[in-house]
């Protein structure tokens, strides 16, 4: 059995730039794209739930302009 310090990351976790892929780092870096995608998925799901609840911004705009 291999013993190593618990702070060592698995090789796959440091594939991008030698840092943890889930670390929240400020600036333009590979981690930013991962976090951007995660927040986009949360926002899309939130809008879908909002739409299912009956509050559709898109439907209201289309109704307002006559479609």
Secondary structure, DSSP 8 states (H G I E B T S, - for coil): -----TT---GGGGTTTSS-TT----SSSHHHHHHHHHHHHHHHHHHHHHHHTT--HHHHHHHHHT-
